[in-house]
């Protein structure tokens, strides 16, 4: 029998909130609350807590036996959680009250599994669930209408996805406050053995009935908002808006269109030259995928590439890009262009799901392209998250003669000292960083420091997105040797480039000041 506390006013005032909390907890488990309350006294506390712990453990065991609970975290599973939300929304429909749903997705969790193993990943999930429990209790979100459990408003939906349901929501600001508290809790390091693991979360918020009128739709809208949060960076939340619904419909439409385009070989490659500022000779070509949709025309890579990455369609698309780019470079190599390299972008999804070394080396063998004619570009953020196996594969590729470039350098938060340990040859400085350096003396000094540091580390520097002659002048004055951008050339088709190279012998580009190769 569960005992309870009374006469709280007799105890230390600082402990009053604690006793009140325990009292409320115990009351929900006590059939004879009033009878015990009349007896009074602190002597019942130990018995009460032991009884509470035993009843909670028994109920969790029963939940596992009934199959309504996630066995790893002992939180509700998706099915039981949705049943609970259905009942709550049915009540809300009658009372006119609002509710909120938080869709929580961990950022970088795959990296934990890849780097430390699934047992470490499972322990992270357990610790996450414990922190979420503390949030719902500290925020007063326990489900108090049952004597069986205190966590019906918290669930593990699957994988690294969790959800919190908020009853009697007073305003969207209340949901934001709770989401912010969750983000703060998950930002703290996770201690696993002797390792401190850092992760964060992206949270989508949906409000009943503003966002949706059914449980499944409410969860879906929160999911949509969560993906919007991920698109804006880690450790943030977003509230669902109707505009997001239109974006999601667009997302699913393009998802199917990308799948069809891959199967029908409807993508193409354009190539943008990277030149050396001394003599303006072409040192590299970056292969850039393009998509001309049959009804919509040109669709920007910034729109379809994230969808391909999110759905893993980037694996099939990336296979085609690497194969096509290597075949094209092999053709140019055999025609006499033996000093240039083809540069191909490799995404984080490809790094995780492809056996990097064997994938690239087999493609080179299949296309008869020398390793010395290939460079691969990996974004700074991907390098930060790269596992030891990926770094080892990059070292092996570099030993074969393939060059490795960090793309978008200056947009991430990597330690500069990390550059000394990475298997890289080239830093590609992001266009935005260079633009800031044009008008901000601090960014200019940082850019100068990067160039000097790269020189000391024997790394080449490529400045991306150069469109103006004054940008070129600044970069040359700082010692940047390689430039890429519309000032030199837009990305062009292989036929157009071949015509320029082999008909006009482009060892020298004509006058700098306007783009030499403009779109046809």
ABEGO torsion letter per residue (X at the ends): XBBBBBGAAABBAAAAAAAAAAAAAAAAABAAAAAAAAAEEAAAAAAAAAAAAAAAAAAAAAAAAAGABBAAAGBBBAAAAAAAAAAAAAAAAAAGBBBBBBBBBBBGAAAAAAAAEAAAAAAAAAAAAAAAAAAAAAAGABBAABAABAAAABBBAEEABBBBBBBGBABAAAAAAAAAAAAAAAABBBBBEABBBBBBBBBBBBBOAAABABAAAAAAAAAAAAAAAAAAEBGBBBBBBAAAAAAAAAAAAAAAAAAAAAAAGABBBBBBBBBBABGGBBABBBBBBBBBBAAAEBBBAAAAAAAAAAAGAAAAAAAAAAAAAAAAAAAAAAAGBAABBBBBBBBAAAAAABBAAAAAAAAAAAAGBBAAABBBBBBAAAAAABBAAAAAAAAAAAAAGBBBBBBGBGABABBAAAAAABBBABBBBBAAAAAAAAABAAAAAAAAAAAAAAAAAGBBBBBBGBABAAAAAAAAAAGBABBBEAAABBBBBAAAAAAAAAAAGBABBBBBGBBABBBX
